[in-house]
Amino acid sequence: MRAAVLYAPKDLRIEPVAAAPLGPGEVEVRIEAGGICGSDLHYYFDGGFGTVRLREPMILGHEIAGTVARVGTDVASIAPGQRVAVNPSRPCGACRYCAEGKQQHCLDMRFYGSAMRFPHVQGGFREVLVCDATQAVPVPATMSAAQAAFAEPFAVCLHAVNRAGPLLGKRVLVTGAGPIGALTVIAARRAGALEIVATDVADPKSVANLFAKTKEKFGRLDVLFNNAGTGAPGTINLEDLTFEQWQSVVNTNLTGPFLCTQEAFKIMKAQSPMGGRIINNGSISAHVPRPNSAPYTSTKHAITGLTRSASLDGRKYNIACGQIDIGNAASGMAANMNAGMPQANGSIAPEPTMDVQDVARSVIFMASLPLDSNVQFMTVMATKMPFIGRG
């Protein structure tokens, strides 16, 4: 059979691979449709993401669906000819979470098309896939394979909506209007949301629509917190960055806050009483960069310029603009800090973190001041992180 095998960034080959034997409790699925996830794109363009790197040829893909061709012994729940969506997660069945029936928290999860472990877990962009019968989820006969391939990403969005709590009659803002954002809109509508606004900070029309909806609903705008941020993979040297990687960070980290600031100015200068407050999320990276962080550091340094310009240009409209520079807040983005982060001398060392609630309290303080007072710049960071001094 044939499969889509990635050998290196931008080296994707359609080539024959050996078919896996069908064992007890397994099913053979003829793959008919697949969705290209953002992780697949990161593997293709960058060879991975963060510390996860491609170290051997790997079949891509995990958003897949098809028709069952054969079933192994001991399989009674699925029959040949049944169309299924394939769950790309395969729990170990042996850890304490699996024993408790909480397989989603498995300590040794295998995920199709993933280079997080070595040898890599081969993916589903192949003509035939043999998987555990529990991974093959039957779908209605009226559902196409292409629709069924949306099951995995849509499950992510359903989970996000469930985490948000009851949405019946509520107003929802979805930031990011890509595939996951669009599916989240569908999930929120399904949950009974009264009004849903989806926006993309790098799209001028989308940003203008968001602020127009805000004015229409609330009549005024008092505080804008520019918080959008992303970065290029820290494993890529400056000279090896692609233009697309650079531009993606610039669009999110700099162009987005600029567009939001423009729209905020238009509302704040026209409302009565006139004025408002803008808080920009900078970074200590604007002062002291990490290795291989040119796009992130450059844009966060530029945010400081935007803060100063908006602070000056906003005076005549009674608009106060300040900036908070945050260091090592213990959010999901900082999960690797306890394990180790690249240092200026080339070593890897764990770094202290701080409670993210301390950041929230700092932002609330900045926002609570009257407009005749302003925190121009604030740095809040883990006390013992390697920022002050020489490491």
Secondary structure by P-SEA (a helix, b strand, c coil): cccccccccccccbbbbbbbbbcccbbbbccccccccaaaaaaaccccccccccccbbbbbccbbbbbcccccccccccccbbbbbccccccccccccccccccccccccccccccccccccccccccccccccccccccccccaaaaaaaaaaaaaaaaaaaacccccbbbbbccccaaaaaaaaaaaaacccbbbbbbcccaaaaaaaaaaaaaacccccccccccccccccccccccccaaaaaaaaacccaaaaaaaaaaaaaaaacccccbbbbbbccccccccccccaaaaaaaaaaaaaaaaaaaaaccccbbbbbbbbccccccccccccccccccccbbbbbbbccaaaaaaaaaaaaaccccccccbbbbccccccccccc
